[in-house]
Amino acid sequence: MNPNPQAERILVVDDSAATLEVIQRNLLAQGYVTLTAPGVAEGLRILESTPIDLVITDLKMPQVSGLDLVRHVRQNYRDVGVIMITGFASIETAVSAVQEGADNYLPKPFTDEELQGAVRAALEKVRRRRTVQSDAPAPAVSVSGLIGQSDAFQKALALVPKAASSAATVLITGESGTGKELIARAIHYSSDRGAAPFVPVNCGGIPEGLVESELFGHVKGAFTGAVTTRAGFFITADGGTIFLDEISELTPPMQTKLLRVLQSGEVQMVGADKPRRIDARIIAATNKDLHAMVAKGTFREDLYFRLNVITIFVPPLRDRGDDVLLLVSHFARKFAREADRPTPSFTDRALNALRAYPWPGNVRELENIVQRLIVMGEGSVIDVADLPPSMRYTVGPSAGVDRTLAEVEAEYIRNVLASVRGNKTHAAKILGIDRKTLRQKLRLNADEHAVSGSC
């Protein structure tokens, strides 16, 4: 059987021929490319001539010990994994192996399952190290910087060229911070409208009384303060694309007027006598369930069907697996370059913490955190202690199940606020509430804290 050219390469170093044969047979059966060496000198020659992903070495060997090999690998091949095996198991040797940089430690005798589990865990560490520390740019789609290799994200990306080749309306759904606007930009710049304007509009950020004027424009004298005629976003996007973010925030009257634009291809400026024909591709986005809003009567069903021609769901970061590490690598290089400093490395513990964190603020939260790590960091290595408190392991009363729901909510709100550096607008989006509700919750939590502190 020919080995898989994509299979990981494992070097086994042991002065026992029987041990080499047993381990090699086990690993070959698992599909790994396995090389063997009867001593450290022979192992070093293989390392110098052959790309290796993982070294499995015995501790006690003639002339040069396994600990010396571990030290050499860690200082000369930093991204290669190391597993130490020994028949002289003790706490001291285990500690020494880990201190020198071994990823795992196996006392003899060990079962096939124990060896396979240790190899899988060590190779997973290797993959994460190489993902974050690679100098190669992270995989991206178009000029919009869409980064991700997970199946969930690739499903969304696969729809980009299909949407770009069509003039149909697109509805992009997903949580706040997942990159819906990047998807919209990718569609626009990949389409035949790419040279025309891309006009992003935050529907939830426009004061209610100005929405119609901002979207459709107004003529001079249409209302108090309209001292000049001004084109709205739709007219500005003529020939290009208008991106209506947070479409769910439009009021029922504005939903009706938007529906009319979709049906007729015309907009009427506030105060104008007649409508104006436009040719603007419409891409809408929302972090809410429009179908549920239709059922509740808060969103027009006919508008929903008009918008929902091509639907693209952008998955949350917590469902994208190792894309977290690709994005960490991308943002670390980006912000290190902007700060004119070397890109720091991340310890395995830091990578595990970043990978395990649920990322309620999604890619936007990750970007903010990596930027803060680069700007505020002083060393060349980022460890768990450098990460925000919400990503660190804690033990104490706060980690128990004896807290009230209000206490859990208050802690979560504080963590979200910390992740976005106190930006209440971003925090409210992540929490799925408006700024007014967030202010009320913060005020209530502050009052309760003051009362409990005075008791």
Buried (B, 14 or more C-beta within 10 A) or exposed (E): EEEEEEBBBBBBBBBBEEBBEBBBEBBBEBEBBBBBBBBBEBBBEBBEEEEBBBBBBBBBBEEBBBBBBBBBBBEEBEEBBBBBBBEEBEEEBBEBBBEBBBBBBBBEEBEBEEBBBBBEBBBBBBBBBBBBBBEEEBEBBBEBBBBBBBEBBBEBBEBBBEBBEBEEBBBBBBBBBBBBBBBBBBBBBBBEBBEBBBBBBEBBEBEEEEBBBBBBBBBEEBEEEBEEBBBBBBBBBBEBBBBBBBBBBBEEEBBEBBBBBBEEEBBBBBBBEEBBEBEBBBBBBBBBEBEEBBEEEBBBEEBBEBBBBBEBBBBBBBEBBBBBBBBBBBBBBBBBEEEEEEBBBBBBBBBBBBBEBEBBBBBBBBBBBBBBBBEEBEEEEBBBEBBBEBBEEEEEEEEEEEBEEEEEBBBEBBBBBBBBEEEEEBBBBBBEBBEEEBEEBBEEBEEEEEEEEEE
